[in-house]
Amino acid sequence: MFEDERTTRIAICGSGILLALIFFLAELPPLLLIVPAGILFLGLVADPFETHAVWYGMLNVLGIFELPEITEIERLTYQEKRHYFWFGEVSMAAILAGVFAVPLGIFMAGRTEMSLAFIGAAILFLPLFVFLPKLIKRAMKADADAVIGTFGKNEQVRKVFWTLFISMAGLVLAQVVDPALAAKVVAILAGT
């Protein structure tokens, strides 16, 4: 995509227009149209190498891209654009954390006062902003088959998993059928 400057600009501008359409159709506040306008502006003005560096930063957070994979010429080019790479990393980490924190804040706002909902979402957002990208990177590098094989062969782990699974499923079912009974069960298990 970044080979041809015209194609790159069209892709960026198209994503800005598509995002603006989504915001408009979802009837979100007009203030949020600043984001697609910024993307559209970057598509028209930004240097493709800067855009490429931002893209590499975003992919790096997801664990899809590693710096040693680029050629020496690309490395020399992007050394001057290091802050764009960091911008891509920070923006993707914020997006990932926001995917979890914003729904939590909306959920809590319906159940508690707004300040407490904001504090709860912020408490979730900050660790996710820092640790979620690192967890994704480690998960991408992990040998999933070896982990499943190790835990699947361990009889004690299997017993603990199924005990927790059945107890949680039972509590959810009890909460749906009879909330008072579920509260009593939780009180008994908690020892209060």
Secondary structure, DSSP 8 states (H G I E B T S, - for coil): -TTSHHHHHHHHHHHHHHHHHHHHHTT--GGGGHHHHHHHHHHHHS-HHHHHHHHHHHHHHHTS--GGGS-HHHHHHHHTTHHHHHHHHHHHHHHHHHHHHHHHHHHHHTTS-HHHHHHHHHHHHHHHHHHHHHHHHHHHHS-HHHHHHHHHH-HHHHHHHHHHHHHHHHHHHHHHH-HHHHHHHHHHHHT-
